Structure formats: structure tokens, C-alpha cells
Amino acid sequence: MQIDLNNPENLTLANVRQLLASANDDEHAQLRVTQAGIAYISSGKVVGGVDIDGLLFRLETWAKGSGYVGNVAASDEVWVTQIFNALKENWPKPASDYIDIY
């Protein structure tokens, strides 16, 4: 699952919910946005400062089992709204290439 942020109509709470639900909480995960405006969740070993060429910004890494991704996370309206706002506030001009306060 990806969200193309170039089309403002794509950035919706429903799409953010679906993006969070598409990730597995059994491994570390990280929300990333490419310079081309594609928001996606990377996981496994491709988190943190690994393979960041071409990224505009990324959020902090979410530890496996922490409940930040997956169906439980997607059902938390406060969390979904928080991630929605982080994307909205940082695309296309992020405060930093690494966002850990959102």
C-alpha cells in the first residue's frame, strides 16, 4: 500500500488507516516519503538510516510489537489522525528529513 501525496485527494484518513493496516507489527516498521511524493511503510531491515537515498523524509522507526502498525493501530482514530497530520504538515516541505515529533 502506498499513498501518492502529489494528488491531495489521496491524503485521507481512510487511506492512512489502510496504509497502517497493511503493515505487519511482527517486524520493525517506518513510514517514509520519497522525493517523488510516495508515502509507504518500510519494514524488516530497511528501517532507520538504511536505504534512505531518494527519501524526502521519514518518521522514527516503530519497534516490532509496539502496536504502531497493523489492524489494531489502524483502528485507533487518534493515532491515524496523528499520522495523517504528520504527512499533511511535512509534504512537500518537511521540517527535517527525520521526523520524530508529530
FENNORPE-V816620 format. One record per residue. RES is the residue in three letters. D_LAST is the distance of its C-alpha to the last C-alpha in Angstrom with 2 decimals. Layout:
BEGIN
res	d_last
RES	D_LAST
RES	D_LAST
END
This chain:
BEGIN
res	d_last
MET	21.61
GLN	19.95
ILE	18.54
ASP	20.14
LEU	17.80
ASN	20.89
ASN	22.07
PRO	19.80
GLU	21.59
ASN	20.13
LEU	16.51
THR	17.07
LEU	15.76
ALA	18.90
ASN	18.27
VAL	14.75
ARG	16.52
GLN	19.32
LEU	17.29
LEU	15.78
ALA	19.32
SER	20.92
ALA	19.58
ASN	21.46
ASP	20.10
ASP	23.19
GLU	21.73
HIS	18.66
ALA	16.30
GLN	13.71
LEU	12.23
ARG	13.80
VAL	14.74
THR	18.20
GLN	19.63
ALA	21.58
GLY	18.60
ILE	18.77
ALA	15.74
TYR	16.87
ILE	16.36
SER	18.41
SER	19.90
GLY	22.61
LYS	23.40
VAL	21.42
VAL	18.06
GLY	16.73
GLY	18.68
VAL	21.37
ASP	22.49
ILE	19.86
ASP	22.47
GLY	21.75
LEU	17.97
LEU	16.07
PHE	12.75
ARG	11.46
LEU	8.63
GLU	9.84
THR	13.01
TRP	13.33
ALA	16.70
LYS	19.48
GLY	20.32
SER	16.99
GLY	16.66
TYR	13.45
VAL	15.78
GLY	19.18
ASN	20.79
VAL	19.55
ALA	15.85
ALA	16.90
SER	18.67
ASP	15.79
GLU	15.03
VAL	12.08
TRP	10.41
VAL	11.74
THR	10.49
GLN	6.81
ILE	7.55
PHE	9.85
ASN	7.75
ALA	5.61
LEU	9.29
LYS	10.81
GLU	9.14
ASN	9.75
TRP	13.11
PRO	15.65
LYS	14.66
PRO	11.57
ALA	10.74
SER	11.74
ASP	13.12
TYR	10.91
ILE	7.11
ASP	6.35
ILE	3.79
TYR	0.00
END
